Amino acid sequence: MSVRNEWFFPRGSLPSGNWESVVDTSIPGWQYTGIRVAALDGGKVGLSRRDVERIVVPLSGSFSVGHEGTVTELAGRAHVFDGPTDVLYLGARTGAEIRGHGRVAVAEAPTGDARPSRYLARSDVPVEIRGAGRDTRQVHNFGTPDALDAVALIVCEVITPGGNWSSHPAHKHDEHVPGHESRLEEIYYFEAAPARGIGAPDGADAFGSFATYTSGDREIDTQALVRTGDIALVPYGYHGPAAAAPEYDLYYLNVMAGPDPERVWLVSDDPRQAWIRSRWARDAPDTRLPFLSTAEGVSR
């Protein structure tokens, strides 16, 4: 029986109240992660006091977040290809109200353990250039274990320039093998735009592609063209590549969490594809990266 694209949700298919998209445990088979995405034009969205830790991530624009009797200003950025953004971690049982102009995402993971909320400035976000050649991508590791003290959440964002591949080689994290692999659900939230300097016409249909496939006895099969606002869920199985069409840059926000006692991101490559990593030591990274802010002299 085909299960193709069972875990893929085009933009507009997961609305809830003032949120454009919401992923939470109301989706059958989904337990450990969530995401909320909203487009605001001076309006507001609320986050209730629940046993959930969160990271507020400006996708475009700037926002004010009222929480715990204070207000944190998120300067944000012009768009997701404008380099990293400042973010705000909210510990469990912290209510908040987000106001501003632009698009904002909130990464979530259920937990009863409350950690202190924390603001992370743009300048403090670790920026990694991963891979080489056409496998080069830019990773903003603001919510990974080395950068953030969270209970369960592991969050990062990835920029893949036009013609490049990321989430490559295909890999999985659906078994608990201490020191080798961890169990993590994963959310991919996508955006796409004409590649820098390409001169695409207004209305160009920016897209990339994303795939998942079965690794064991639980079937999964996603073969999707992905555009701004689309969401793919990976409950298990191999996933990748995420490929940017040559004329379009691709972005995705990754949200991960799972049931293992240790908050760690360990993966197993598809053994038929693992050899690809060995090429990176001898190939040069793509010189188009890093993508920096327009404020730092780089424009789309």
C-alpha positions in Angstrom: 0.0 0.0 0.0 1.4 3.4 -1.0 2.0 5.9 1.8 3.5 8.6 -0.5 3.5 12.1 0.9 1.5 11.1 4.0 3.8 13.3 6.0 3.9 16.3 3.7 1.7 19.4 4.3 1.4 22.2 1.7 1.1 25.7 2.9 -2.4 26.4 4.1 -3.3 22.8 5.0 -2.6 23.2 8.8 -4.3 26.4 9.9 -5.4 27.1 13.5 -6.8 30.4 14.6 -4.4 33.2 13.8 -1.7 30.7 12.9 -1.0 29.9 9.3 0.3 26.5 10.2 0.4 24.5 13.4 2.0 21.1 13.9 1.4 19.4 17.3 0.3 16.2 18.9 -3.1 16.5 17.3 -1.5 15.0 14.2 -1.9 11.2 14.5 1.5 9.5 15.2 3.2 12.8 16.1 4.5 13.1 19.7 7.7 15.1 20.5 7.9 18.2 18.4 5.8 21.1 17.1 5.9 24.3 15.1 3.7 27.3 14.7 4.0 29.8 11.8 2.2 33.2 11.6 2.2 36.1 9.2 1.6 39.4 11.2 1.0 42.9 10.0 0.9 44.7 13.3 -1.3 42.1 14.9 -0.5 39.5 17.6 -0.5 35.8 18.4 -0.5 34.2 21.8 1.4 31.3 23.4 -0.4 29.8 26.4 1.3 28.6 29.6 1.8 24.9 28.9 4.3 22.1 29.5 6.1 23.1 26.3 9.4 24.7 25.7 9.7 27.0 22.7 12.1 29.0 20.5 10.7 32.1 18.7 12.4 32.5 15.3 11.8 35.6 13.2 11.6 34.4 9.5 11.2 38.0 8.2 10.5 41.2 10.0 10.8 42.2 13.6 8.8 41.3 16.7 8.2 42.1 20.3 7.6 39.2 22.6 5.9 39.8 26.0 6.7 37.2 28.5 7.2 36.8 32.3 6.4 40.5 32.9 9.0 41.7 30.4 9.3 42.4 26.7 12.0 41.1 24.5 12.6 42.8 21.2 13.6 40.6 18.3 15.3 42.7 15.6 14.9 39.8 13.1 15.9 40.1 9.5 14.6 41.1 6.0 14.1 37.5 5.0 15.4 34.0 5.7 18.3 34.4 3.2 19.6 37.4 5.1 21.9 35.5 7.4 21.0 34.4 11.0 18.5 36.1 13.2 18.3 36.7 16.9 15.9 34.2 18.7 14.2 33.8 22.0 14.0 30.6 24.0 11.0 30.3 26.3 11.1 27.7 29.0 8.2 25.4 29.8 5.1 27.0 31.3 6.0 30.4 29.9 3.1 32.2 28.3 3.9 34.9 25.7 2.4 37.3 23.2 4.1 38.0 19.9 3.5 41.3 18.1 5.1 42.7 15.0 5.3 42.8 11.2 6.5 39.8 9.1 6.6 36.0 9.4 7.5 34.3 12.6 7.9 30.6 13.5 7.8 29.0 17.0 9.5 25.7 17.5 8.1 23.6 20.3 8.7 20.4 22.3 6.6 19.1 25.2 8.4 18.9 28.5 7.5 19.4 32.2 11.1 20.5 33.0 11.3 24.3 33.0 14.6 25.9 32.0 15.2 29.7 32.2 14.2 31.7 29.1 17.1 33.1 27.1 17.7 35.7 24.4 20.3 34.8 21.8 21.6 37.7 19.8 22.2 37.4 16.0 26.0 37.9 16.6 26.1 34.9 19.0 24.5 32.4 16.6 27.0 29.8 15.5 27.2 29.8 11.6 28.5 26.6 10.0 29.5 26.0 6.4 28.8 22.3 6.0 29.8 20.0 3.1 31.7 20.9 -0.1 31.1 21.5 -3.8 27.4 21.1 -4.7 26.8 19.7 -1.2 27.7 23.0 0.5 25.1 24.6 2.8 25.0 27.1 5.5 23.7 26.1 9.0 22.6 28.4 11.8 23.0 26.4 15.0 21.1 28.6 17.5 19.1 25.8 19.1 21.6 22.9 19.1 23.1 21.4 22.3 26.3 23.4 22.1 24.5 26.8 21.8 21.4 26.4 23.9 20.5 24.8 27.3 17.2 23.3 26.5 15.4 20.1 27.7 14.5 18.4 24.5 14.5 20.9 21.6 17.2 20.8 18.9 16.6 23.5 16.4 18.7 24.9 13.5 18.1 26.4 10.1 19.7 25.6 6.7 20.3 27.7 3.6 21.0 25.7 0.4 22.0 28.0 -2.6 20.6 27.3 -6.0 21.7 24.0 -7.5 23.1 22.6 -4.3 21.9 19.7 -2.1 21.5 19.4 1.6 20.3 16.8 4.1 22.7 14.7 2.0 23.7 12.0 2.2 20.3 10.6 3.3 20.3 9.7 6.9 18.1 8.6 9.8 17.7 9.0 13.5 14.9 6.6 14.6 16.8 4.1 16.8 18.4 4.5 20.2 22.0 3.4 19.8 24.1 5.1 22.5 27.0 7.0 21.0 25.8 6.3 17.4 22.2 7.2 16.8 19.4 9.0 18.6 15.6 8.9 18.3 14.4 12.3 17.0 11.2 13.4 15.3 12.0 16.1 12.8 10.1 18.9 11.2 11.2 20.7 8.0 9.6 24.1 7.4 10.6 25.4 3.9 11.0 28.7 2.1 12.3 29.3 -1.4 13.3 32.4 -3.4 15.0 33.3 -6.7 18.7 32.8 -6.4 20.9 35.8 -5.6 21.7 37.9 -8.7 19.7 35.7 -11.1 17.3 38.4 -12.1 14.1 36.3 -12.0 10.9 38.0 -13.1 8.2 38.9 -10.6 6.0 35.9 -9.9 8.6 33.3 -10.5 7.6 30.0 -8.9 10.5 29.3 -6.5 10.8 25.7 -5.3 13.1 22.9 -4.2 12.5 19.2 -3.6 12.6 16.9 -0.6 12.5 13.1 -0.1 12.1 10.5 2.6 12.1 6.7 2.3 11.8 3.6 4.4 14.7 2.4 6.6 13.1 -0.6 8.4 9.7 -2.0 8.7 7.8 1.3 9.0 7.0 2.6 5.6 7.5 6.3 4.6 7.7 7.8 1.2 7.8 11.5 0.5 8.6 12.9 -2.9 7.6 16.5 -2.9 8.3 19.9 -4.6 8.6 22.3 -1.7 7.7 26.0 -1.7 7.5 28.8 0.9 5.3 27.7 3.8 5.3 24.0 3.1 6.1 21.5 6.0 7.4 18.0 5.8 7.4 15.7 8.9 9.9 12.9 9.5 8.7 10.6 12.2 11.3 7.9 11.1 13.1 6.6 8.1 15.8 8.0 5.8 15.4 11.6 4.7 17.2 13.6 2.1 18.2 15.1 -0.1 16.7 18.6 0.1 17.6 19.9 -3.3 17.5 23.5 -4.5 16.6 24.0 -8.1 19.5 25.8 -9.9 17.5 29.1 -10.2 16.2 29.1 -6.6 17.7 29.2 -3.2 16.1 26.9 -0.6 15.7 27.5 3.2 14.4 25.2 5.9 14.0 25.4 9.6 14.6 22.0 11.4 12.8 21.2 14.7 13.9 18.0 16.5 13.1 16.3 19.8 12.6 12.7 20.9 12.2 10.3 23.8 15.9 9.4 24.5 17.3 10.5 27.9 20.1 12.4 26.3 19.6 15.5 24.2 21.9 14.7 21.3 21.7 14.7 17.5 23.3 11.5 16.2 22.5 10.1 12.8 23.1 7.0 10.7 23.7 7.5 7.0 22.2 5.3 4.4 25.1 2.9 3.9 24.7 3.1 0.2 25.3 6.9 0.3 27.7 7.3 3.3 30.7 7.5 0.9 29.7 10.9 -0.2 31.0 12.5 3.0 34.5 11.4 2.2 34.6 13.7 -0.8 34.1 16.8 1.3 37.7 16.7 2.6 39.1 17.2 -0.8 36.5 19.4 -2.5 36.3 23.2 -1.8 33.2 24.7 -0.2 30.8 26.7 -2.5 32.2 30.3 -2.5 28.7 31.7 -2.7 28.4 31.1 1.1 28.1 32.4 3.6 24.9 34.4 2.9 25.2 37.6 4.9 22.8 40.3 5.9 22.0 43.1 3.5 23.2 45.3 6.3 26.6 43.7 5.9 26.8 44.6 2.2 25.2 41.6 0.5 21.9 42.0 -1.3 19.6 39.6 -3.1 
